[in-house]
Amino acid sequence: MTIVLDKDQGLLMEDDEQIGLECPYCNVFAHLSPQAVPQAADLLRDRPKRVGLVYQCDACQAPIFLRFAVKAYDEDRVELYRNFVELERPKERFSFSYLPKHTEIMFREALSCYSGGNFNAFASMCRRSARSAFSALGEGGKLRAFEEVMTAQDIAGIDDESFASVKSILFDSGEEEELPLLNRGQAGILLEVLKDMFYQCFVRRGKLTRAIKVRRFFVQERDNDLASSA
């Protein structure tokens, strides 16, 4: 995909290709339509290294700001690199109602760090979230969580080298300064593994317990109705 800002024709994209992404407002993967584009003449005069374009989500019509790096300046046009930076990213979702309160607070902040692209702050908050969860699970809780994480590695087929940072962040007892540095890919793996660990340890149990209570309630109501009509 080639993106060009032409002095006479404005925004040009190869084969009229469209940009698509998950909208940070409606969380729908949708195509984007250009809404506000800088003038090529202004860019050719000032020659900035980065250019901002405003698009509109075709699903909800919200404005989305994208930043592109300039690839080349020609006589009458500006060529942009196809990769862009999303200034606003979709927020990660989770069933927080089943988490212990302290763990919920820690994990909400962890997700905020992730959404903001602060991956090493995210790693730190993941460790605090995990420690809070181990405490809430009680005796043997850390071991149970470790078994769930190792099961997740096996199910997802993640190699040991890629998984080493996840185990270190969640289960090592070293100082915060000893946490491994994460890139986007490693942070994504950590996020999904921790979400799965919380689901298995808290959400699944909470949903199952609630469902069984509801079933028992209706069985008891039915038995009471039968007894009263006898």
N, C-alpha and C positions, 0 to 999 in steps of 0.2 A: 504494500500500500504506500503510494507516494502522496504526500500532502504538500500543496504549493499555495502560496498566497501571491496571486498575480496582480500586477499594477493596474491592469485594465479589466480582468475578468473576476477578480476576487478569489474566493476559496475554490481550489480545484483538487479533486481526489481521483486517483486512478480508477477507471471503469466505474465511476460514481459509487465506489465502495462506501459503506456506512460504518461508523464507529458504534460498537455495542458494549455495554457493561451493566453490572448490577447497580441499579439506581440507589443512592444513599438515602432517598426519601421514601420510595414505595417498595424497595427491596425486590423489584422485578427486573429480570434481565431484559433490557430493551435497547432498541436502536436510538441514537441521538441525532438531533437535527441542529445544524448551526444556528445560533441565535444572535451572537455579537462577535464580529471578527475584526481585528485591527486592520487598518489600511496598509497595504504593502508599501505605499510611498513613505509613510511615517517610519516603518521598520527599516527601509532602505536608507533613510536619512540618519536614524539613530543607531542602527545595527546592534540591537540587544542580543544577548546570548540565549535568552529564553523568551517565549511568547505565550501569552494567555489567551485562550478562546473560550467563549461561553456557549455551551450547547443546551438543548432542551430535551428532556426525557420524553420519548414518544408515548410512554404509558401514563405518566401523571403530569406532564408539562412543567415539571420543576426545572429551574436553571441549574446546570452543572458546570463548574469551572475546571478546565483541564489546562495543564501547562506542558508545552512542548519545547524541546531544545532545537535551536536553529542548526540545520545541517550545512546550508550554503546560501550565500547572497549572490545573485546574478544581477545583470543590468536592470531588469524590470520585474524580477520576481524573487521570492524568498522560499526556499525549500526547507521543510521541517522534518526532523526525525519522526518516524512513525510511533515510537514509544512515547507515552505521555505519563504525567503524574496526576493522579486524582487528588485534588485538594480536599475533598470530602469523601470518606469511604463508608460503606454500609456498616451499621453496628451489628456486632455478633449477638445472637440470641441464645437464651438458655432458660430452662425451667427453674428459675431461682427459688420458687416457693417451697421446693423440697430440700433446699440446702440449709444447714444450720446458719443462724443469723450472722455470726462472725465470719464464717466461710463465704457467705453470700457477699458481704461487704468487700472482702479481699478479692474475690473473683470478679465482681463488677469492675473494680479498679483495674484488674489485670486485663479485662476485655477492652476497657477504655484505652489502655496503653497500646494494645494490639491494633485497635482501629486507627489510632493516631500514628502508627508506624514506629512507635518507640519500643523496639523489640527487646532490648536489654532491660528496660524498666519492666516490660511485660514478664521477662524471665524471673525477675526478682519478686514480682507480685504472685507469680505462679508458685514459687517456693513457699511464700507466706500462706497462700490459699491452701496448698497441700498440707502444710503443718497444722493449720487450723482444722482441716478435715480429719487428719489422723487423730487429733485430740478429741474431736467430737465422736469418732468411731469407737474410742475407748481402747481397752487392752486388746492387743492383736490387730488393731485397726491399720497400722502401717503395713504389716505383713499382708493383710487382706488386699489393701490397695495396690501393693506391689504385684501381687498375683494377677489382679485385674489388668494392670499395665502390661505385664509380660504377655498375657493373653491377647491384648490389643495389638502388640507388636507381631505376634504370630499370625493373627487374623489378617492384618494389613500387609504382612510380608515386608516389614521394614528391616533393613540390614542392621547389624550390630553397630557399625560405625555411625550411621545416621541416627541411631537410637541412643547412642552414648550420652549425648547432651541432655536428652529427655530424662534419663535415669539419674544423671548427676544433679540436675536442677530439682527434681521432685524428691529424691531420696537421700542425697548426700547430706552430711551434717556439718560441712565446712562453713567458713565465713562467706558473707555476701560477695566480697571482693574476689572470691574464687569461682564464682559462677562463670560458665563458658559464655563467650560472646555469640550471639545468634544473628543469622541473616533471615530474610523473609521466609525462605523455604523451611529452615529449621524451626522458626517460630510457629509456622503453620502446623507442622507435625506435633509440636508440643501442645498447641491449642486443642487439636482434635483428640489427642491422647488424654489430656486432662479432662476435657468435656466427657469423654467416654468413662473415665474413672469415676467422676462425680455421678454420672448417670447410673452406673452399676452399683455404686455404694449408697447412693441416697435417692435418686429419682425413681429408679426401678422399684426399690423397696417401698417408697412412699406411695407410688401409684398402685402397686399391688395391694398394699395394706388398705388403702382407701377403697379400692374396688371390692375387696372381700368384706369390708365393713358395710358397704352399700348392699351387697348380696345378702348378708346376714340380716340386715335391717328389714328388707322386703320379705324374707322368709319368715322372720318373727312376726311381721305385720299380718302375713297370710295365716300363720298359725293362730294368732289372736282372733282374727276374723272367723276362722273355722270353729274355734272354741266358743266364741260368743254366740254363734248361730246354732250350736248343738243343743 
